[in-house]
Amino acid sequence: MDARRAGVAIVLVSAAVVAFESVAVEGALNIANIDLFLVSAVPPIMGGLILLGIRPRETRGFVNSLGLSGWAKMLVLGALVGVGVLLWFDAVRRIGASKEAILGGGSSEVLFVVLLSALFLRERLKQLEAVGSVLVLGGVFIVLTNTS
């Protein structure tokens, strides 16, 4: 398999995992009535433990190399990621996985990437990207105004 096909396969598997995660989170929150904090806190801890089990020597080396400044930055980034995950799972609980996929995990995320790359990286917004951005905004508006 060439590198392009391998990359596409990784992206597709990643998208399937995220889709499954959104549905599983909605099920845990709305069907099983598991607490939002518990649902959002356990997966990162489990992921960290899995990574620690796979590469213990490299993990210890990385932790030892951080220093005080590195730990401060790591704590701030960890807190930001934690708040993001908590808000994401809360959105799934409130509006469901299908709407969350449209509003947060799919097309609107691409819109923000395009706009922020134009703003911060000085990339030129092509005409097709501008049309796509307008379509994304229209779709988000339709989803948000549909009360059913």
C-alpha positions in Angstrom: 0.0 0.0 0.0 1.4 3.4 -1.0 1.7 6.3 1.5 -1.4 8.1 0.1 -3.7 5.1 0.5 -2.3 4.4 4.0 -3.0 8.1 4.9 -6.5 7.9 3.6 -7.1 4.6 5.5 -5.9 6.2 8.7 -8.2 9.2 8.2 -11.2 7.0 7.5 -10.5 4.8 10.6 -10.1 7.9 12.7 -13.4 9.3 11.5 -15.1 6.0 12.3 -13.6 6.0 15.8 -14.7 9.6 16.4 -18.2 8.8 15.1 -18.5 5.8 17.3 -17.2 7.8 20.3 -19.9 10.5 19.8 -22.6 7.9 19.7 -21.2 6.0 22.7 -21.0 9.3 24.6 -24.6 10.1 23.9 -25.6 6.6 25.0 -23.6 6.9 28.2 -25.0 10.3 29.0 -28.6 10.0 27.9 -29.4 6.3 28.1 -27.1 5.0 30.9 -27.3 8.4 32.8 -23.6 8.3 33.6 -22.3 11.6 35.0 -20.8 14.0 32.5 -17.6 14.5 34.4 -17.0 10.8 34.7 -17.7 10.2 31.0 -15.2 13.0 30.0 -12.5 12.2 32.6 -12.1 8.4 32.2 -11.1 8.2 28.5 -8.0 10.5 28.7 -6.8 8.7 31.8 -7.2 5.3 30.1 -5.5 6.6 27.0 -2.6 7.9 29.1 -2.3 4.5 30.9 -2.3 2.7 27.5 0.5 4.9 26.2 2.4 4.5 29.4 2.1 0.7 29.0 3.2 0.7 25.4 6.2 3.0 25.7 7.2 3.2 29.4 10.9 4.1 28.9 10.1 6.9 26.4 7.3 8.3 28.6 9.6 8.4 31.7 12.3 10.1 29.6 9.8 12.7 28.3 8.5 13.4 31.8 12.0 13.8 33.2 12.9 16.2 30.4 10.0 18.6 30.9 11.4 20.8 33.7 9.4 23.4 35.6 8.5 25.5 32.6 7.5 22.4 30.6 5.2 21.2 33.4 3.6 24.6 33.7 2.8 24.6 30.0 1.7 21.0 30.1 -0.7 21.8 33.0 -2.2 24.7 31.1 -2.6 22.7 27.9 -4.1 19.8 29.8 -6.6 22.1 31.5 -7.6 23.6 28.1 -8.0 20.1 26.5 -10.0 19.0 29.6 -12.4 21.9 29.3 -12.7 21.3 25.5 -13.6 17.6 26.1 -16.0 18.5 28.8 -17.8 21.1 26.6 -17.8 18.6 23.6 -19.4 15.9 25.7 -21.9 18.4 27.1 -22.9 19.4 23.6 -23.4 15.7 22.7 -25.6 15.3 25.8 -27.7 18.4 25.0 -28.2 18.2 21.2 -27.3 14.6 20.4 -24.5 13.0 18.4 -26.0 13.7 15.0 -26.3 17.4 15.4 -23.0 17.6 17.2 -21.3 15.9 14.2 -22.7 18.6 11.9 -22.0 21.5 14.1 -18.8 20.6 15.9 -17.0 17.6 14.5 -17.5 18.0 10.8 -18.0 20.8 8.3 -17.9 23.7 10.7 -14.5 22.6 12.0 -13.2 22.7 8.4 -14.7 26.2 8.1 -12.7 27.4 11.1 -9.5 25.8 9.9 -9.9 27.6 6.5 -10.7 30.9 8.1 -8.0 30.7 10.8 -5.3 29.6 8.2 -6.2 32.7 6.2 -6.0 34.9 9.3 -2.8 33.5 11.0 -0.9 31.8 8.1 -1.8 34.4 5.5 -3.1 31.8 3.1 -5.3 33.1 0.3 -8.9 32.1 0.4 -9.7 30.6 -3.0 -13.1 31.2 -4.6 -14.2 27.5 -4.1 -13.2 27.7 -0.4 -15.3 30.9 0.0 -18.3 29.2 -1.6 -17.8 26.1 0.6 -17.6 28.3 3.7 -20.9 30.0 2.8 -22.5 26.6 2.2 -21.2 25.4 5.6 -22.7 28.5 7.3 -26.0 27.9 5.6 -26.0 24.3 6.7 -25.2 25.2 10.3 -28.0 27.8 10.2 -30.5 25.2 9.0 -29.5 22.7 11.6 -29.7 25.3 14.4 -33.1 26.6 13.3 -34.7 23.1 13.0 -36.2 22.7 16.4 -37.4 19.1 15.8 
